Structures are given as C-alpha cells and as structure tokens.
Amino acid sequence: MPRTFDSETVEPGEAVAGERVLLTSDVAETCFAAGEHPFSTDYTIRKSEGDDELPNAFNWGFDVVVAE
C-alpha cells in the first residue's frame, strides 16, 4: 500500500507548526538530546536549463524540539 501525506500550501513568510511524538527504538544508536535542533536546506529553481532569468530561491526548514 503506498504511503500518502497531507499537502499544504504555505505562503511566503507564513509559518506552520505541528506537534509530533519522536521516539527512539532498539535499532537507533542515539537519540536527540533535549533542546532545539534546526534543519534547513536552500533551494534554487530555474524554469529550464540555460534560463537567463533570475531563479526562484528559497529556504525550507524545520526545528525539532525535544523535551525531557
């Protein structure tokens, strides 16, 4: 059975927050220490190869906050 995910459109400057339960297992060698752990990646998108227009650039990221 394929996995499905909800989709959501986020406007520039808009923030989305949600709470999830993050667990470890006997397979994991370590788990996150208590605190905030940010993850982010920069993206650049061009309409096509060789396009001379300025590309659309954005940063997508999220924070994992681990409570004790």
Biopython code that builds the backbone (N, CA, C, O; Angstrom):
import numpy as np
from Bio.PDB.StructureBuilder import StructureBuilder

atoms = [
    (1, "MET", "N", (0.853, -1.173, 0.000)),
    (1, "MET", "CA", (0.000, 0.000, 0.000)),
    (1, "MET", "C", (0.899, 1.237, 0.000)),
    (1, "MET", "O", (1.789, 1.332, 0.846)),
    (2, "PRO", "N", (0.701, 2.182, -0.916)),
    (2, "PRO", "CA", (1.538, 3.387, -0.946)),
    (2, "PRO", "C", (1.247, 4.294, 0.240)),
    (2, "PRO", "O", (0.119, 4.365, 0.729)),
    (3, "ARG", "N", (2.291, 4.988, 0.692)),
    (3, "ARG", "CA", (2.117, 5.962, 1.764)),
    (3, "ARG", "C", (1.581, 7.249, 1.168)),
    (3, "ARG", "O", (1.978, 7.643, 0.071)),
    (4, "THR", "N", (0.694, 7.899, 1.874)),
    (4, "THR", "CA", (0.168, 9.184, 1.423)),
    (4, "THR", "C", (0.416, 10.216, 2.508)),
    (4, "THR", "O", (0.476, 9.889, 3.694)),
    (5, "PHE", "N", (0.558, 11.453, 2.091)),
    (5, "PHE", "CA", (0.816, 12.552, 3.011)),
    (5, "PHE", "C", (-0.167, 13.675, 2.708)),
    (5, "PHE", "O", (-0.553, 13.880, 1.557)),
    (6, "ASP", "N", (-0.563, 14.391, 3.737)),
    (6, "ASP", "CA", (-1.379, 15.577, 3.525)),
    (6, "ASP", "C", (-0.524, 16.618, 2.830)),
    (6, "ASP", "O", (0.686, 16.669, 3.049)),
    (7, "SER", "N", (-1.125, 17.440, 2.005)),
    (7, "SER", "CA", (-0.372, 18.524, 1.384)),
    (7, "SER", "C", (-0.936, 19.843, 1.887)),
    (7, "SER", "O", (-2.111, 19.956, 2.236)),
    (8, "GLU", "N", (-0.061, 20.827, 1.912)),
    (8, "GLU", "CA", (-0.459, 22.124, 2.421)),
    (8, "GLU", "C", (0.326, 23.186, 1.668)),
    (8, "GLU", "O", (1.526, 23.028, 1.446)),
    (9, "THR", "N", (-0.331, 24.253, 1.277)),
    (9, "THR", "CA", (0.349, 25.366, 0.622)),
    (9, "THR", "C", (0.686, 26.402, 1.674)),
    (9, "THR", "O", (-0.178, 26.825, 2.442)),
    (10, "VAL", "N", (1.945, 26.810, 1.706)),
    (10, "VAL", "CA", (2.405, 27.802, 2.670)),
    (10, "VAL", "C", (2.860, 29.025, 1.883)),
    (10, "VAL", "O", (3.723, 28.927, 1.010)),
    (11, "GLU", "N", (2.285, 30.154, 2.191)),
    (11, "GLU", "CA", (2.637, 31.395, 1.519)),
    (11, "GLU", "C", (3.979, 31.912, 2.029)),
    (11, "GLU", "O", (4.371, 31.592, 3.151)),
    (12, "PRO", "N", (4.699, 32.714, 1.217)),
    (12, "PRO", "CA", (5.980, 33.273, 1.673)),
    (12, "PRO", "C", (5.823, 34.021, 2.994)),
    (12, "PRO", "O", (4.916, 34.837, 3.156)),
    (13, "GLY", "N", (6.713, 33.733, 3.926)),
    (13, "GLY", "CA", (6.688, 34.379, 5.232)),
    (13, "GLY", "C", (5.737, 33.734, 6.227)),
    (13, "GLY", "O", (5.772, 34.059, 7.413)),
    (14, "GLU", "N", (4.894, 32.831, 5.765)),
    (14, "GLU", "CA", (3.936, 32.166, 6.650)),
    (14, "GLU", "C", (4.631, 31.001, 7.359)),
    (14, "GLU", "O", (5.518, 30.366, 6.787)),
    (15, "ALA", "N", (4.239, 30.725, 8.574)),
    (15, "ALA", "CA", (4.812, 29.619, 9.345)),
    (15, "ALA", "C", (3.726, 28.582, 9.620)),
    (15, "ALA", "O", (2.550, 28.916, 9.762)),
    (16, "VAL", "N", (4.135, 27.344, 9.690)),
    (16, "VAL", "CA", (3.233, 26.244, 10.015)),
    (16, "VAL", "C", (3.856, 25.476, 11.167)),
    (16, "VAL", "O", (5.052, 25.185, 11.141)),
    (17, "ALA", "N", (3.077, 25.150, 12.162)),
    (17, "ALA", "CA", (3.597, 24.420, 13.319)),
    (17, "ALA", "C", (2.732, 23.203, 13.578)),
    (17, "ALA", "O", (1.532, 23.205, 13.304)),
    (18, "GLY", "N", (3.346, 22.179, 14.100)),
    (18, "GLY", "CA", (2.623, 20.973, 14.463)),
    (18, "GLY", "C", (3.413, 20.219, 15.510)),
    (18, "GLY", "O", (4.618, 20.425, 15.653)),
    (19, "GLU", "N", (2.758, 19.367, 16.223)),
    (19, "GLU", "CA", (3.436, 18.598, 17.266)),
    (19, "GLU", "C", (3.411, 17.127, 16.901)),
    (19, "GLU", "O", (2.378, 16.590, 16.503)),
    (20, "ARG", "N", (4.547, 16.490, 17.038)),
    (20, "ARG", "CA", (4.667, 15.066, 16.763)),
    (20, "ARG", "C", (5.372, 14.405, 17.941)),
    (20, "ARG", "O", (6.066, 15.076, 18.704)),
    (21, "VAL", "N", (5.203, 13.121, 18.091)),
    (21, "VAL", "CA", (5.904, 12.371, 19.118)),
    (21, "VAL", "C", (7.125, 11.742, 18.453)),
    (21, "VAL", "O", (6.996, 11.023, 17.462)),
    (22, "LEU", "N", (8.297, 12.012, 18.995)),
    (22, "LEU", "CA", (9.547, 11.499, 18.454)),
    (22, "LEU", "C", (10.080, 10.461, 19.428)),
    (22, "LEU", "O", (10.410, 10.777, 20.571)),
    (23, "LEU", "N", (10.158, 9.244, 18.973)),
    (23, "LEU", "CA", (10.576, 8.147, 19.831)),
    (23, "LEU", "C", (11.846, 7.520, 19.290)),
    (23, "LEU", "O", (12.171, 7.682, 18.113)),
    (24, "THR", "N", (12.549, 6.818, 20.125)),
    (24, "THR", "CA", (13.713, 6.060, 19.696)),
    (24, "THR", "C", (13.357, 4.582, 19.763)),
    (24, "THR", "O", (12.295, 4.217, 20.269)),
    (25, "SER", "N", (14.224, 3.750, 19.266)),
    (25, "SER", "CA", (13.961, 2.311, 19.306)),
    (25, "SER", "C", (15.266, 1.574, 19.557)),
    (25, "SER", "O", (16.330, 2.188, 19.625)),
    (26, "ASP", "N", (15.183, 0.278, 19.693)),
    (26, "ASP", "CA", (16.404, -0.502, 19.905)),
    (26, "ASP", "C", (17.281, -0.533, 18.654)),
    (26, "ASP", "O", (18.427, -0.979, 18.717)),
    (27, "VAL", "N", (16.758, -0.066, 17.516)),
    (27, "VAL", "CA", (17.530, -0.002, 16.268)),
    (27, "VAL", "C", (18.412, 1.253, 16.234)),
    (27, "VAL", "O", (19.485, 1.243, 15.631)),
    (28, "ALA", "N", (17.957, 2.331, 16.882)),
    (28, "ALA", "CA", (18.705, 3.595, 16.867)),
    (28, "ALA", "C", (19.876, 3.535, 17.836)),
    (28, "ALA", "O", (19.748, 3.061, 18.965)),
    (29, "GLU", "N", (21.034, 4.033, 17.365)),
    (29, "GLU", "CA", (22.207, 4.051, 18.239)),
    (29, "GLU", "C", (22.166, 5.229, 19.209)),
    (29, "GLU", "O", (22.674, 5.132, 20.325)),
    (30, "THR", "N", (21.562, 6.341, 18.787)),
    (30, "THR", "CA", (21.457, 7.527, 19.644)),
    (30, "THR", "C", (20.087, 8.157, 19.437)),
    (30, "THR", "O", (19.356, 7.791, 18.516)),
    (31, "CYS", "N", (19.755, 9.090, 20.286)),
    (31, "CYS", "CA", (18.549, 9.881, 20.094)),
    (31, "CYS", "C", (18.923, 11.344, 20.281)),
    (31, "CYS", "O", (20.019, 11.646, 20.753)),
    (32, "PHE", "N", (18.036, 12.247, 19.919)),
    (32, "PHE", "CA", (18.304, 13.668, 20.070)),
    (32, "PHE", "C", (18.360, 14.043, 21.547)),
    (32, "PHE", "O", (17.548, 13.576, 22.346)),
    (33, "ALA", "N", (19.317, 14.883, 21.901)),
    (33, "ALA", "CA", (19.371, 15.430, 23.255)),
    (33, "ALA", "C", (18.229, 16.431, 23.419)),
    (33, "ALA", "O", (17.719, 16.959, 22.431)),
    (34, "ALA", "N", (17.833, 16.689, 24.644)),
    (34, "ALA", "CA", (16.796, 17.686, 24.896)),
    (34, "ALA", "C", (17.267, 19.028, 24.353)),
    (34, "ALA", "O", (18.443, 19.374, 24.467)),
    (35, "GLY", "N", (16.343, 19.779, 23.763)),
    (35, "GLY", "CA", (16.657, 21.089, 23.206)),
    (35, "GLY", "C", (16.091, 21.243, 21.812)),
    (35, "GLY", "O", (15.291, 20.422, 21.363)),
    (36, "GLU", "N", (16.508, 22.302, 21.123)),
    (36, "GLU", "CA", (16.013, 22.608, 19.784)),
    (36, "GLU", "C", (17.066, 22.243, 18.750)),
    (36, "GLU", "O", (18.236, 22.598, 18.892)),
    (37, "HIS", "N", (16.646, 21.533, 17.709)),
    (37, "HIS", "CA", (17.554, 21.073, 16.657)),
    (37, "HIS", "C", (17.011, 21.554, 15.308)),
    (37, "HIS", "O", (16.047, 20.986, 14.795)),
    (38, "PRO", "N", (17.629, 22.612, 14.720)),
    (38, "PRO", "CA", (17.131, 23.141, 13.447)),
    (38, "PRO", "C", (17.689, 22.363, 12.252)),
    (38, "PRO", "O", (18.835, 21.914, 12.271)),
    (39, "PHE", "N", (16.869, 22.213, 11.226)),
    (39, "PHE", "CA", (17.261, 21.610, 9.958)),
    (39, "PHE", "C", (16.784, 22.539, 8.856)),
    (39, "PHE", "O", (15.640, 22.991, 8.897)),
    (40, "SER", "N", (17.625, 22.840, 7.869)),
    (40, "SER", "CA", (17.177, 23.666, 6.754)),
    (40, "SER", "C", (18.033, 23.395, 5.521)),
    (40, "SER", "O", (19.175, 22.945, 5.615)),
    (41, "THR", "N", (17.445, 23.681, 4.367)),
    (41, "THR", "CA", (18.118, 23.486, 3.090)),
    (41, "THR", "C", (17.716, 24.616, 2.158)),
    (41, "THR", "O", (16.547, 24.999, 2.108)),
    (42, "ASP", "N", (18.688, 25.156, 1.413)),
    (42, "ASP", "CA", (18.411, 26.179, 0.409)),
    (42, "ASP", "C", (18.096, 25.502, -0.919)),
    (42, "ASP", "O", (18.734, 24.515, -1.284)),
    (43, "TYR", "N", (17.110, 26.035, -1.641)),
    (43, "TYR", "CA", (16.715, 25.511, -2.944)),
    (43, "TYR", "C", (16.749, 26.634, -3.965)),
    (43, "TYR", "O", (16.440, 27.781, -3.640)),
    (44, "THR", "N", (17.116, 26.317, -5.187)),
    (44, "THR", "CA", (17.069, 27.246, -6.304)),
    (44, "THR", "C", (16.389, 26.528, -7.462)),
    (44, "THR", "O", (16.774, 25.416, -7.821)),
    (45, "ILE", "N", (15.382, 27.162, -8.043)),
    (45, "ILE", "CA", (14.622, 26.548, -9.131)),
    (45, "ILE", "C", (14.655, 27.467, -10.347)),
    (45, "ILE", "O", (14.329, 28.651, -10.254)),
    (46, "ARG", "N", (15.048, 26.913, -11.476)),
    (46, "ARG", "CA", (15.002, 27.627, -12.753)),
    (46, "ARG", "C", (13.887, 27.034, -13.602)),
    (46, "ARG", "O", (13.519, 25.872, -13.431)),
    (47, "LYS", "N", (13.347, 27.843, -14.527)),
    (47, "LYS", "CA", (12.293, 27.346, -15.408)),
    (47, "LYS", "C", (12.822, 26.237, -16.312)),
    (47, "LYS", "O", (12.132, 25.246, -16.553)),
    (48, "SER", "N", (14.050, 26.406, -16.813)),
    (48, "SER", "CA", (14.639, 25.390, -17.683)),
    (48, "SER", "C", (16.153, 25.578, -17.711)),
    (48, "SER", "O", (16.660, 26.615, -17.282)),
    (49, "GLU", "N", (16.871, 24.584, -18.213)),
    (49, "GLU", "CA", (18.327, 24.682, -18.357)),
    (49, "GLU", "C", (18.653, 25.857, -19.281)),
    (49, "GLU", "O", (17.972, 26.072, -20.284)),
    (50, "GLY", "N", (19.678, 26.600, -18.944)),
    (50, "GLY", "CA", (20.093, 27.724, -19.781)),
    (50, "GLY", "C", (19.224, 28.956, -19.632)),
    (50, "GLY", "O", (19.425, 29.935, -20.350)),
    (51, "ASP", "N", (18.266, 28.936, -18.722)),
    (51, "ASP", "CA", (17.379, 30.074, -18.490)),
    (51, "ASP", "C", (18.195, 31.215, -17.896)),
    (51, "ASP", "O", (18.884, 31.029, -16.893)),
    (52, "ASP", "N", (18.123, 32.401, -18.513)),
    (52, "ASP", "CA", (18.896, 33.554, -18.046)),
    (52, "ASP", "C", (18.170, 34.368, -16.975)),
    (52, "ASP", "O", (18.775, 35.240, -16.351)),
    (53, "GLU", "N", (16.892, 34.097, -16.758)),
    (53, "GLU", "CA", (16.159, 34.829, -15.733)),
    (53, "GLU", "C", (16.687, 34.451, -14.354)),
    (53, "GLU", "O", (17.243, 33.370, -14.163)),
    (54, "LEU", "N", (16.503, 35.359, -13.397)),
    (54, "LEU", "CA", (16.896, 35.046, -12.027)),
    (54, "LEU", "C", (16.078, 33.859, -11.531)),
    (54, "LEU", "O", (14.864, 33.819, -11.726)),
    (55, "PRO", "N", (16.729, 32.904, -10.899)),
    (55, "PRO", "CA", (15.988, 31.731, -10.407)),
    (55, "PRO", "C", (15.175, 32.081, -9.167)),
    (55, "PRO", "O", (15.453, 33.063, -8.478)),
    (56, "ASN", "N", (14.182, 31.272, -8.903)),
    (56, "ASN", "CA", (13.438, 31.364, -7.648)),
    (56, "ASN", "C", (14.262, 30.645, -6.590)),
    (56, "ASN", "O", (14.615, 29.478, -6.757)),
    (57, "ALA", "N", (14.563, 31.330, -5.524)),
    (57, "ALA", "CA", (15.356, 30.725, -4.443)),
    (57, "ALA", "C", (14.571, 30.813, -3.146)),
    (57, "ALA", "O", (13.890, 31.803, -2.880)),
    (58, "PHE", "N", (14.676, 29.770, -2.349)),
    (58, "PHE", "CA", (14.001, 29.778, -1.063)),
    (58, "PHE", "C", (14.706, 28.823, -0.117)),
    (58, "PHE", "O", (15.517, 27.993, -0.528)),
    (59, "ASN", "N", (14.381, 28.962, 1.147)),
    (59, "ASN", "CA", (14.922, 28.097, 2.187)),
    (59, "ASN", "C", (13.763, 27.363, 2.814)),
    (59, "ASN", "O", (12.744, 27.968, 3.148)),
    (60, "TRP", "N", (13.912, 26.056, 2.977)),
    (60, "TRP", "CA", (12.884, 25.253, 3.626)),
    (60, "TRP", "C", (13.522, 24.604, 4.839)),
    (60, "TRP", "O", (14.615, 24.045, 4.750)),
    (61, "GLY", "N", (12.846, 24.679, 5.961)),
    (61, "GLY", "CA", (13.425, 24.088, 7.153)),
    (61, "GLY", "C", (12.393, 23.817, 8.227)),
    (61, "GLY", "O", (11.218, 24.164, 8.106)),
    (62, "PHE", "N", (12.871, 23.193, 9.266)),
    (62, "PHE", "CA", (12.021, 22.909, 10.406)),
    (62, "PHE", "C", (12.902, 22.742, 11.632)),
    (62, "PHE", "O", (14.105, 22.507, 11.512)),
    (63, "ASP", "N", (12.313, 22.862, 12.796)),
    (63, "ASP", "CA", (13.006, 22.666, 14.058)),
    (63, "ASP", "C", (12.401, 21.455, 14.764)),
    (63, "ASP", "O", (11.182, 21.288, 14.808)),
    (64, "VAL", "N", (13.259, 20.635, 15.304)),
    (64, "VAL", "CA", (12.818, 19.540, 16.173)),
    (64, "VAL", "C", (13.111, 19.974, 17.599)),
    (64, "VAL", "O", (14.268, 20.202, 17.952)),
    (65, "VAL", "N", (12.084, 20.089, 18.415)),
    (65, "VAL", "CA", (12.249, 20.478, 19.810)),
    (65, "VAL", "C", (12.000, 19.241, 20.662)),
    (65, "VAL", "O", (10.913, 18.664, 20.639)),
    (66, "VAL", "N", (13.023, 18.843, 21.413)),
    (66, "VAL", "CA", (12.930, 17.649, 22.241)),
    (66, "VAL", "C", (12.841, 18.076, 23.701)),
    (66, "VAL", "O", (13.726, 18.761, 24.213)),
    (67, "ALA", "N", (11.765, 17.665, 24.364)),
    (67, "ALA", "CA", (11.584, 17.956, 25.785)),
    (67, "ALA", "C", (12.041, 16.732, 26.574)),
    (67, "ALA", "O", (11.935, 15.600, 26.103)),
    (68, "GLU", "N", (12.542, 16.974, 27.764)),
    (68, "GLU", "CA", (12.967, 15.859, 28.620)),
    (68, "GLU", "C", (11.780, 15.121, 29.177)),
    (68, "GLU", "O", (11.947, 14.152, 29.919)),
]
sb = StructureBuilder()
sb.init_structure("model")
sb.init_model(0)
sb.init_chain("A")
sb.init_seg("    ")
for serial, (resi, resn, name, xyz) in enumerate(atoms, 1):
    if name == "N":
        sb.init_residue(resn, " ", resi, " ")
    sb.init_atom(name, np.array(xyz, "f"), 0.0, 1.0, " ", f" {name:<3s}", serial, name[0])
structure = sb.get_structure()
